[in-house]
């Protein structure tokens, strides 16, 4: 069943946490260690107010401007604080739960950390799923076909819990987050709002991973170590 389109525009003020190496998706979790003073304040304020924290990628060349306001990617993922622990030295360990893709409209506020008014981005071509639906069975079947090719020790450590996913968009984001990809590829996946296109992309990625595992197994049987290539 297709899900009705969401309102075109939904604005919200969030904190911004620019990093050079973190991209995550709605419905996934991101653990972070917070040590800079400005971001300690950001976490403390978020605990008090419930304001979401928006993860955004720093643009290349950020290094010289890191402690100021370097250029950032305008599209990110906002998360709510799911867990936090404040250490005696004021540092935090936190876990963010992804809530929504967003696009930065403008930066606002005068806090130590950056804040922005953002447009929350909604999926296109989303649909509800359950274990009996075709897209669910195909995606999970393909994923299990991949894990069945892994060495036994690795396969036993692979878990993919999507039973609480209500929509195809949630499901493909959860599966995609499992795989280690280049940051540019993760960002491109984040920016794709068409769920069916994301579904196709993750299917192609799983097929690629299956081929790699299969080829590695053939090399191993012949006495070659593919890690040397």
Buried (B, 14 or more C-beta within 10 A) or exposed (E): EEBEEEEEEEEBBBBBBBBEEBBBBBBBEBEBEBEBEEBBBBBBBBBEEEBBBBBBBBBEEBEEEEEEEBEBBBBBBBBBBEEBEBEEEEBBBBBBBBBBBBBBBEEEEEEEBBBBBBBBBBBBBBBBBEEEBEBBEEBBEBBBEBBEBBEEEEEEEEEBEBEEBEBBBBBBBBBBBBBEBEEEBBBEBBBBBBBBBBBEBBBEBBEEBBEEBEEBEEBEEEEEEEEEE
